[in-house]
Amino acid sequence: MRRKAYIPAVFRPTPRVGPLMEKLVILSDIHANLPALEAVAADVARRGLASAPLCFLGDAVNLGPFPAETVQLIRGLKPAFRVRGNHDRYAAEATPRQELERYLHSPEGADHALWTAAALTAEDKRWLGSAPAAASFRLGGAEFTCFHASPESDEVPFKPGSAPGNFLCGHIHSPYSLAFPGGLAVNPGSVGGPLDGNTAAAYAVVSVNGAVSAEIFRVPYDLDAFSEAMTARRVPWGAAVTAVVRKASFK
């Protein structure tokens, strides 16, 4: 199945409200779902945010039919900040089959992860593996710490409110923005495989204007293109993954 190459348009800079206003676009958990990523990129542009810095919280690949194309596009978007997801690690580090079966609870899931790794170039894997497990940065006078799942692990979800600060994380595929004493925790949800019952791709935009706030956006995309590519490319475990993506739920 051939798809047209993604060609970004020319966009105007984001208008600012006040001298300290800063915006940050946050994406996570794309999982080789190119149609979803294309739709989100277009929505970011439509909102005038194409010139805002991008933070990518990991899991570009696995659980989708377009691993190489997805890596190419997210690299082309030039994230200002990024961290490595557990699925990125699996693809980049030649993870043993036993570990893949343990995490994915399925021999077919391990087949899929190995298929993903084989579809990537050495440079794709180098780029995925070169991201740090966690990163900190300053934006608009506010300090942020980001990681894929939690500071301790790329597989164990974060528990907001356990420490002061502004935290950005992904992994659970369900978006939230939670204020607590001392900061804000933001999970943008999943671009490529939401698990909150809403199939629309999810991402977040953080605003810093003295205070830190966040907004979650949902973007419908061509789910049929995703499903058809799973079949056309004979992706291992494709039917099981497609069923979850179409329901946006494991249930």
Summary of the structure (lengths in Angstrom):
residues: 251
radius of gyration: 17.3
end to end distance: 29.4
largest distance: 54.2
contacts: 871
relative contact order: 0.19
helix: 32%
strand: 21%
